[in-house]
Amino acid sequence: MVRQNRQKINKTITKIETAQELLTGRGGLAVVNRYLKNVSWLKKELRSFNSLKNRSWGMPVEKMLFQVILNFIDGTSQHLSHFDELRKDDSYKALIGEDELASTSSLKRLFKSVSHTRSRGFKRLYKRIFLWRLKRDSAPYIKLDLDTVVFDNHNAKKREKVNWTYKKVNGFQPLLMKWAGFVVAGKFREGKAHSNHGNDAAEMIREVVKTIRIKITKPIILTLDGGFLDEKLMDVCDELRIAYIMGGKQFSDIKTKLSEIPKDEFGIFRKESAGGLEWYYTEFMDKRKKWKKASRLIATYLNAEGDQLLVPGTGKVNLNYTNLCVNSIVTQQFEDAGCGYLGKTENIIMLAHNRGEDELIHRHIKDFAGEEMPFLKFEMNAEWFHLMIFSFNMHQGFKEDVFEKREDKQCYPTTFRRRFIDFAGRIVRHAHTTVLKVRKSVKESITLDSLWVAAAKPT
């Protein structure tokens, strides 16, 4: 028997060649694309922007905006020049089912043509997605949070209206209204615009409450930090018949009054979920010198961290004003909805302390799209910002509608992209169909079949 000589295969890569197949490293983007195209109202809303383009030829505006939204969620690059790179990638075209992709220059022309009066449609997108998500919300009340966020543009090229912020960097300072992980209203502002700048906050509160009242009659509670402390905003909330929990400031007369209250008259509030933190609390009616009426003030100061007691007076003091149990109409709304318990002092403290969870959205947004704006003109950056926030909301909606596990729904954008978008796939076309083929291990680890089915039926 003659022994055959078998050549030993060199397992080390010694050569690189060009593949003829359509290969992609962002296989999960096909699922996101499927989800967006099955959101029934999205195409109609984007189509309404076609009037922004004066010329009838070329790519429709709706397709350009759709590709920008998809690129935001993809997150590979937020630079405008990245769109020119994508145009050269046939696999990307096949992945999202498009024959033509937007170019960098076409996007610049589009955003340059957007004037203040013609850009109101971008803000309308907030309203549309907000009402869409409210329909599936089962909570007996609606909790809103109003805050500012600093977008650091310190190391970027000089942008119009970029100036010094309280974070000690040059940037912008947008105003955001948040609800249940979504941004329901936003205003892009220059860096020096503080929390309660002008009438921005009052106008946003009125606008959002008006949107809710179109179809929803649930009681509303708004939380704000001390930067918004203003009786005018309290009056706006009373006028709109909504509850508020507004942060206070440590004025000297309030400190004096707290120091005069006997320790045995303070209540004790303990939060086990925060590592056993313990606060002393008290409440009284307070009226600032220029205010027309008094408001309920709840004061808390940290007494213990776990088993470690703090020296009296050294713990952090928190002050919060509210109209719950003061405004009879607002209080009755919560009673009728079965959530009158929110007027109790400890529950108001809990709602005020939970504002930290609402502020986590700021981290999610920055992780989602970065902070630097791409344009030099303020108006162009404002519209880019609105489209960015809308894309973030669609990203949040995708996670809620498609994923089953709680940790997947709440994961940061970077984690979402690494796990559910950045996997290899091969795009094959045969029998008049296009198929994305992936490794069996990938398909099973992220339950890709169930994600694909869920993406076709947005709630």
Backbone torsions as a table, in degrees:
resi	resn	phi	psi	omega
1	MET	NA	128.0	-176.7
2	VAL	-87.8	125.3	179.0
3	ARG	-80.5	125.8	-178.5
4	GLN	-82.0	140.3	177.2
5	ASN	-85.2	118.4	178.0
6	ARG	-100.5	129.3	179.3
7	GLN	-74.9	136.1	177.6
8	LYS	-78.7	126.1	-178.0
9	ILE	-82.3	129.4	177.0
10	ASN	-80.9	112.0	-176.2
11	LYS	-80.1	-8.4	176.7
12	THR	-82.0	133.5	179.9
13	ILE	-66.1	124.5	-178.9
14	THR	-118.6	-2.0	-173.6
15	LYS	-154.0	147.6	175.5
16	ILE	-124.2	127.1	179.6
17	GLU	-125.9	166.3	179.7
18	THR	-87.7	130.3	177.8
19	ALA	-86.8	143.0	178.9
20	GLN	-85.0	-23.2	-178.4
21	GLU	-72.5	161.4	174.3
22	LEU	-86.0	107.0	-178.2
23	LEU	-112.3	144.7	-180.0
24	THR	-137.4	149.2	175.6
25	GLY	-104.2	5.4	-179.1
26	ARG	-125.3	54.7	-175.3
27	GLY	-58.5	-35.2	-177.2
28	GLY	-67.6	-14.8	179.6
29	LEU	-66.2	-22.3	177.4
30	ALA	-64.9	-35.7	179.0
31	VAL	-69.9	-42.8	178.4
32	VAL	-63.7	-42.9	178.6
33	ASN	-60.4	-40.9	178.5
34	ARG	-63.2	-41.8	180.0
35	TYR	-63.5	-48.9	-177.3
36	LEU	-62.3	-38.9	-178.5
37	LYS	-73.5	-14.7	178.7
38	ASN	-100.8	-0.8	171.1
39	VAL	-75.6	108.4	-166.4
40	SER	-57.3	-36.7	-174.0
41	TRP	-89.6	-13.4	-171.9
42	LEU	-65.2	-45.9	-177.8
43	LYS	-62.2	-40.6	179.7
44	LYS	-63.8	-42.5	179.3
45	GLU	-64.9	-43.6	-179.6
46	LEU	-68.0	-31.8	179.7
47	ARG	-64.5	-28.4	-179.0
48	SER	-67.6	-11.7	179.5
49	PHE	-90.0	-1.7	-178.3
50	ASN	-60.2	-23.7	179.9
51	SER	-70.2	-12.1	178.4
52	LEU	-68.5	-18.1	-178.1
53	LYS	-102.0	124.1	-176.1
54	ASN	-76.4	-26.2	-176.6
55	ARG	-96.4	145.7	-177.9
56	SER	-84.8	-21.9	-178.8
57	TRP	-88.2	170.5	-178.9
58	GLY	87.1	-176.2	-176.8
59	MET	-69.8	133.1	177.1
60	PRO	-61.6	148.7	-178.9
61	VAL	-60.8	-37.2	-177.9
62	GLU	-58.9	-38.6	179.1
63	LYS	-72.0	-36.3	178.1
64	MET	-63.9	-45.3	-179.6
65	LEU	-66.2	-38.8	178.2
66	PHE	-60.8	-41.3	179.9
67	GLN	-68.4	-34.0	176.2
68	VAL	-65.9	-43.2	178.0
69	ILE	-60.1	-45.1	-179.9
70	LEU	-64.1	-37.6	178.9
71	ASN	-68.1	-37.0	175.1
72	PHE	-59.6	-46.3	-178.3
73	ILE	-68.1	-37.2	176.8
74	ASP	-60.1	-49.5	173.4
75	GLY	75.0	7.7	178.9
76	THR	-59.2	-43.5	177.4
77	SER	-156.4	139.8	177.6
78	GLN	-103.9	8.0	177.0
79	HIS	-78.9	140.1	-179.6
80	LEU	-61.0	-32.2	-179.5
81	SER	-63.0	-18.3	-179.0
82	HIS	-64.6	-27.9	-179.4
83	PHE	-66.6	-32.1	175.7
84	ASP	-68.8	-33.5	176.9
85	GLU	-67.4	-40.1	-179.5
86	LEU	-65.2	-33.1	-178.9
87	ARG	-61.3	-24.5	180.0
88	LYS	-86.8	-6.2	-173.6
89	ASP	-100.2	101.9	179.9
90	ASP	-65.4	-31.1	-179.4
91	SER	-67.3	-33.5	178.8
92	TYR	-68.3	-40.3	176.9
93	LYS	-60.0	-44.2	-179.9
94	ALA	-67.6	-35.2	-177.6
95	LEU	-63.4	-40.2	-177.9
96	ILE	-101.6	2.8	175.0
97	GLY	70.9	36.8	-179.8
98	GLU	-123.9	142.0	176.9
99	ASP	-89.4	-21.6	-177.4
100	GLU	-133.3	138.8	179.8
101	LEU	-118.0	151.0	179.8
102	ALA	-67.7	145.3	177.9
103	SER	-101.4	164.9	178.2
104	THR	-61.1	-44.8	-177.4
105	SER	-66.3	-36.7	-179.8
106	SER	-68.2	-35.7	178.0
107	LEU	-69.7	-38.2	177.2
108	LYS	-62.5	-42.7	178.8
109	ARG	-64.2	-38.5	-179.0
110	LEU	-63.1	-50.1	-177.5
111	PHE	-72.7	-24.9	176.0
112	LYS	-70.1	-29.1	-177.8
113	SER	-81.4	-9.5	-177.2
114	VAL	-81.3	113.7	175.7
115	SER	-95.7	174.6	-178.6
116	HIS	-61.3	-40.2	-176.2
117	THR	-76.0	-27.9	-177.0
118	ARG	-91.1	-2.9	-174.5
119	SER	-99.1	3.8	-176.6
120	ARG	-63.2	-23.9	179.6
121	GLY	-62.4	-32.7	178.8
122	PHE	-61.9	-40.4	179.0
123	LYS	-71.0	-27.3	178.5
124	ARG	-64.2	-26.7	179.5
125	LEU	-62.0	-34.0	176.3
126	TYR	-58.0	-48.0	-177.0
127	LYS	-61.7	-41.3	-175.9
128	ARG	-65.8	-45.4	-178.7
129	ILE	-72.9	-31.0	178.4
130	PHE	-63.0	-48.6	179.1
131	LEU	-65.0	-34.1	178.5
132	TRP	-62.6	-43.7	-177.9
133	ARG	-77.9	-30.3	179.8
134	LEU	-62.2	-30.2	-177.4
135	LYS	-61.0	-29.9	-176.4
136	ARG	-99.0	1.2	-178.4
137	ASP	-82.4	127.0	-176.7
138	SER	-102.6	0.0	-179.2
139	ALA	-65.3	146.6	-178.2
140	PRO	-74.1	-12.0	178.6
141	TYR	-142.9	165.5	-179.2
142	ILE	-111.7	122.2	-179.6
143	LYS	-107.0	117.7	178.3
144	LEU	-107.7	155.3	175.8
145	ASP	-135.9	133.3	-179.6
146	LEU	-115.3	130.3	-177.7
147	ASP	-161.9	166.2	173.7
148	THR	-106.3	159.2	176.3
149	VAL	-138.8	137.4	179.8
150	VAL	-92.3	127.3	173.4
151	PHE	-100.7	110.0	-175.5
152	ASP	-72.8	111.9	174.5
153	ASN	-118.7	28.7	-173.0
154	HIS	-62.2	-37.3	-176.0
155	ASN	-100.9	5.4	178.6
156	ALA	-86.0	170.5	173.0
157	LYS	-60.4	153.2	-178.4
158	LYS	-58.0	116.8	177.8
159	ARG	-101.8	150.7	177.7
160	GLU	-63.8	131.5	178.8
161	LYS	67.5	19.5	168.5
162	VAL	-83.4	122.7	178.1
163	ASN	-149.4	-176.4	-169.3
164	TRP	-68.5	134.3	-178.6
165	THR	-115.0	170.9	179.2
166	TYR	-68.5	-13.6	175.7
167	LYS	-82.8	4.5	178.6
168	LYS	63.5	36.6	172.3
169	VAL	-138.4	157.8	173.1
170	ASN	-81.4	132.4	-179.2
171	GLY	-178.3	-162.9	175.0
172	PHE	-107.1	162.1	178.6
173	GLN	-138.3	79.0	-179.9
174	PRO	-67.5	157.0	175.1
175	LEU	-105.9	129.1	-175.3
176	LEU	-125.9	137.4	169.7
177	MET	-107.7	125.7	-173.7
178	LYS	-120.5	152.2	178.0
179	TRP	-153.7	123.2	171.6
180	ALA	49.0	41.5	178.0
181	GLY	88.2	-1.7	179.3
182	PHE	-114.2	154.3	171.7
183	VAL	-96.6	117.1	-173.9
184	VAL	-100.5	-9.7	174.6
185	ALA	-162.5	148.7	-179.9
186	GLY	-152.9	150.2	175.3
187	LYS	-136.3	120.5	179.6
188	PHE	-80.0	126.2	-172.9
189	ARG	-135.6	159.8	176.9
190	GLU	-67.8	163.3	-173.2
191	GLY	-63.4	-32.3	-176.1
192	LYS	-82.5	-2.2	179.7
193	ALA	-74.5	108.9	-177.8
194	HIS	-74.7	179.7	-174.2
195	SER	-50.9	-56.4	-174.1
196	ASN	-100.3	43.8	-177.8
197	HIS	-69.6	126.5	177.0
198	GLY	57.2	-138.8	178.2
199	ASN	-106.1	16.0	-174.8
200	ASP	-57.3	-49.1	-175.9
201	ALA	-64.9	-46.9	-178.3
202	ALA	-61.9	-43.1	-179.8
203	GLU	-64.9	-39.5	-179.9
204	MET	-67.5	-41.3	178.3
205	ILE	-60.3	-46.3	-179.9
206	ARG	-61.1	-43.6	-176.7
207	GLU	-64.3	-45.2	-178.0
208	VAL	-68.3	-43.1	179.2
209	VAL	-63.3	-39.2	177.5
210	LYS	-61.8	-41.0	178.1
211	THR	-62.1	-44.2	-179.7
212	ILE	-63.6	-43.4	-174.5
213	ARG	-70.2	-7.3	176.7
214	ILE	-59.9	-42.9	-176.2
215	LYS	-133.8	-12.5	-173.6
216	ILE	-114.2	134.9	-179.5
217	THR	-113.5	10.2	-179.4
218	LYS	-64.5	150.9	174.7
219	PRO	-66.4	150.2	-175.5
220	ILE	-120.7	137.6	174.4
221	ILE	-127.0	132.7	-176.4
222	LEU	-115.1	130.7	175.8
223	THR	-110.3	140.3	-179.5
224	LEU	-144.0	156.2	176.6
225	ASP	-92.3	-179.0	-174.8
226	GLY	-64.3	-16.6	178.9
227	GLY	-66.8	-17.7	-179.4
228	PHE	-101.0	5.7	-175.6
229	LEU	-58.4	111.9	-176.8
230	ASP	-165.2	129.6	179.6
231	GLU	-63.8	-27.1	179.2
232	LYS	-62.8	-39.3	177.3
233	LEU	-69.7	-35.3	175.0
234	MET	-61.6	-41.6	179.5
235	ASP	-65.4	-37.2	177.9
236	VAL	-62.1	-44.2	179.3
237	CYS	-63.9	-42.3	177.7
238	ASP	-63.6	-40.5	179.5
239	GLU	-63.6	-40.1	-179.5
240	LEU	-82.7	-5.0	179.5
241	ARG	61.9	47.5	174.0
242	ILE	-122.8	154.1	178.7
243	ALA	-84.7	153.5	175.6
244	TYR	-136.7	149.7	168.9
245	ILE	-127.9	104.0	-170.7
246	MET	-114.0	127.8	179.3
247	GLY	-61.2	146.2	179.2
248	GLY	-107.4	-178.1	178.4
249	LYS	-125.1	149.6	-174.1
250	GLN	-85.0	75.9	175.3
251	PHE	-71.4	154.5	-174.2
252	SER	-60.4	-38.2	-178.6
253	ASP	-69.1	-30.6	176.2
254	ILE	-69.9	-41.7	176.9
255	LYS	-59.9	-42.1	179.9
256	THR	-63.3	-43.3	-178.7
257	LYS	-65.0	-39.7	179.1
258	LEU	-65.5	-37.8	-179.0
259	SER	-68.8	-21.7	-178.0
260	GLU	-89.1	-10.7	179.6
261	ILE	-80.2	126.7	179.0
262	PRO	-59.6	144.7	-175.5
263	LYS	-61.8	-32.9	-177.8
264	ASP	-73.9	-4.8	177.2
265	GLU	-95.0	-2.7	176.6
266	PHE	-85.7	143.0	171.0
267	GLY	-86.5	168.0	179.9
268	ILE	-119.7	126.9	178.6
269	PHE	-118.6	124.7	-177.2
270	ARG	-121.4	133.9	-178.5
271	LYS	-119.7	98.5	-176.2
272	GLU	-66.4	-33.4	-177.9
273	SER	-67.0	-15.8	-179.7
274	ALA	-101.8	27.5	178.0
275	GLY	80.7	27.1	177.1
276	GLY	77.9	28.8	177.1
277	LEU	-69.1	143.1	-177.0
278	GLU	-131.0	131.7	-179.5
279	TRP	-121.7	146.2	164.8
280	TYR	-91.2	143.9	179.2
281	TYR	-141.6	155.2	174.3
282	THR	-152.0	168.9	178.6
283	GLU	-147.8	153.2	176.9
284	PHE	-163.5	166.7	177.4
285	MET	-83.0	131.8	-177.3
286	ASP	-129.1	142.1	179.3
287	LYS	-137.2	118.5	176.6
288	ARG	-72.7	163.2	-172.5
289	LYS	-58.3	-38.6	-175.6
290	LYS	-94.8	1.9	-179.8
291	TRP	-81.2	150.9	179.2
292	LYS	-87.0	-24.5	-179.0
293	LYS	-145.5	160.7	-179.3
294	ALA	-83.1	156.8	177.6
295	SER	-132.3	154.5	-179.5
296	ARG	-71.9	123.3	-179.7
297	LEU	-115.4	127.4	177.3
298	ILE	-113.3	123.4	-178.0
299	ALA	-112.8	134.2	175.9
300	THR	-131.6	146.0	170.3
301	TYR	-140.1	143.2	-174.2
302	LEU	-67.2	129.6	-178.5
303	ASN	-108.7	-33.8	-176.3
304	ALA	-152.8	147.8	172.4
305	GLU	-116.9	100.7	-173.4
306	GLY	66.9	-123.5	178.8
307	ASP	-92.9	0.6	-176.5
308	GLN	-94.7	112.7	176.3
309	LEU	-77.3	146.3	178.3
310	LEU	-101.3	151.9	177.3
311	VAL	-64.5	128.8	-179.1
312	PRO	-52.5	131.7	178.5
313	GLY	93.4	-11.9	-179.1
314	THR	-96.3	-15.2	-179.6
315	GLY	-72.4	157.5	-179.4
316	LYS	-68.1	132.2	179.7
317	VAL	-100.7	131.5	176.2
318	ASN	-119.5	135.6	178.7
319	LEU	-122.5	135.6	179.8
320	ASN	-141.9	129.9	175.6
321	TYR	-96.6	147.1	177.6
322	THR	-151.2	155.3	175.1
323	ASN	-104.8	3.5	175.0
324	LEU	-66.8	135.0	-176.2
325	CYS	68.7	9.5	174.8
326	VAL	-117.4	-51.4	175.4
327	ASN	-83.0	110.8	-173.5
328	SER	-64.9	-36.6	-178.6
329	ILE	-66.5	-47.0	178.9
330	VAL	-63.6	-45.2	-179.7
331	THR	-60.1	-40.8	-179.6
332	GLN	-65.7	-34.9	177.0
333	GLN	-58.6	-44.1	-179.9
334	PHE	-69.7	-35.9	176.4
335	GLU	-63.2	-45.6	-178.6
336	ASP	-64.6	-30.3	-179.9
337	ALA	-84.4	-0.1	179.2
338	GLY	80.5	17.1	179.3
339	CYS	-128.3	38.5	176.1
340	GLY	-65.4	-16.7	178.4
341	TYR	-61.2	-20.1	-179.4
342	LEU	-65.2	-19.1	179.5
343	GLY	-76.2	-11.1	178.2
344	LYS	-68.4	146.0	-173.8
345	THR	-56.2	-45.6	-176.8
346	GLU	-65.0	-35.0	179.4
347	ASN	-72.1	-33.2	175.4
348	ILE	-66.8	-40.7	176.6
349	ILE	-60.8	-43.2	-179.5
350	MET	-62.5	-44.0	179.4
351	LEU	-63.2	-39.9	179.1
352	ALA	-65.9	-41.6	-179.4
353	HIS	-70.5	-28.8	-178.3
354	ASN	-76.7	1.1	175.7
355	ARG	-60.4	-23.9	178.2
356	GLY	-60.0	-33.2	177.9
357	GLU	-68.0	-37.2	177.5
358	ASP	-66.0	-34.6	-179.6
359	GLU	-71.7	-17.0	175.9
360	LEU	-63.2	-23.1	177.6
361	ILE	-60.4	-33.5	178.5
362	HIS	-60.0	-42.7	178.5
363	ARG	-64.5	-41.1	179.3
364	HIS	-61.6	-42.4	-178.9
365	ILE	-64.0	-44.5	-179.0
366	LYS	-67.8	-35.4	176.2
367	ASP	-70.4	-29.5	-178.0
368	PHE	-72.2	-45.6	-171.9
369	ALA	-137.0	8.7	-178.5
370	GLY	74.4	-169.9	-176.0
371	GLU	-121.5	-24.9	-175.6
372	GLU	-78.2	132.9	178.3
373	MET	-86.9	149.2	-172.2
374	PRO	-86.0	-17.7	-172.0
375	PHE	-107.9	163.3	176.3
376	LEU	-85.8	-33.8	-177.4
377	LYS	-81.4	138.4	-176.6
378	PHE	-64.3	-43.9	-176.8
379	GLU	-62.8	-38.8	179.5
380	MET	-67.0	-40.8	177.4
381	ASN	-66.0	-33.1	179.3
382	ALA	-63.2	-43.4	-179.4
383	GLU	-71.7	-34.9	174.7
384	TRP	-61.8	-40.9	178.4
385	PHE	-61.5	-45.6	-179.0
386	HIS	-63.1	-40.8	179.1
387	LEU	-68.8	-34.7	177.3
388	MET	-63.6	-46.2	-179.8
389	ILE	-66.5	-38.9	176.7
390	PHE	-62.7	-40.9	177.6
391	SER	-62.3	-39.0	177.1
392	PHE	-62.0	-41.9	178.5
393	ASN	-62.9	-40.3	177.7
394	MET	-65.6	-36.6	175.5
395	HIS	-61.9	-43.0	177.7
396	GLN	-65.6	-40.7	178.1
397	GLY	-63.6	-39.6	177.6
398	PHE	-59.2	-46.7	-178.6
399	LYS	-63.3	-41.6	-179.1
400	GLU	-67.9	-39.0	-174.0
401	ASP	-83.7	-29.7	-171.6
402	VAL	-100.2	-38.7	-177.1
403	PHE	-83.8	153.0	178.8
404	GLU	-105.3	-36.7	-176.9
405	LYS	-78.2	140.3	-178.0
406	ARG	-62.6	-38.9	-178.5
407	GLU	-67.2	-29.4	176.3
408	ASP	-72.9	-36.9	179.1
409	LYS	-65.4	-31.5	-174.0
410	GLN	-102.9	3.8	-176.2
411	CYS	-68.9	154.8	178.1
412	TYR	-71.7	155.2	-178.6
413	PRO	-54.0	-40.2	-179.9
414	THR	-62.2	-43.5	177.3
415	THR	-62.6	-43.5	178.8
416	PHE	-58.0	-44.9	-177.1
417	ARG	-69.0	-42.4	-179.0
418	ARG	-65.0	-36.4	-176.0
419	ARG	-86.0	-42.0	-167.2
420	PHE	-112.4	-6.9	179.4
421	ILE	-117.6	-45.0	-172.5
422	ASP	-84.4	73.1	170.5
423	PHE	-135.8	151.8	-173.6
424	ALA	-75.8	147.4	176.9
425	GLY	-152.3	159.0	177.3
426	ARG	-119.5	128.4	-178.2
427	ILE	-97.6	119.7	-176.0
428	VAL	-119.7	135.4	177.4
429	ARG	-116.2	123.4	175.8
430	HIS	-159.2	151.5	178.9
431	ALA	52.3	43.0	177.8
432	HIS	61.1	25.3	176.6
433	THR	-130.8	157.8	176.3
434	THR	-117.9	126.8	-175.0
435	VAL	-124.0	137.2	173.7
436	LEU	-100.7	119.1	-179.6
437	LYS	-104.8	131.4	-179.7
438	VAL	-131.0	167.0	177.6
439	ARG	-64.1	145.5	179.9
440	LYS	-60.7	-38.6	-179.2
441	SER	-63.1	-38.4	178.1
442	VAL	-67.5	-45.3	-177.8
443	LYS	-59.9	-38.6	-177.8
444	GLU	-81.0	-36.5	-175.4
445	SER	-66.6	-33.1	-179.8
446	ILE	-110.3	13.3	-179.4
447	THR	46.2	58.2	-173.3
448	LEU	-62.6	-33.3	179.6
449	ASP	-61.7	-44.2	-179.3
450	SER	-69.6	-34.9	177.1
451	LEU	-64.8	-39.4	-179.1
452	TRP	-64.9	-40.5	179.0
453	VAL	-68.6	-44.0	-178.5
454	ALA	-65.3	-33.0	-178.1
455	ALA	-67.2	-20.0	-179.7
456	ALA	-86.1	-6.5	-176.6
457	LYS	-133.7	65.6	177.2
458	PRO	-59.1	137.7	-177.6
459	THR	-74.2	NA	NA
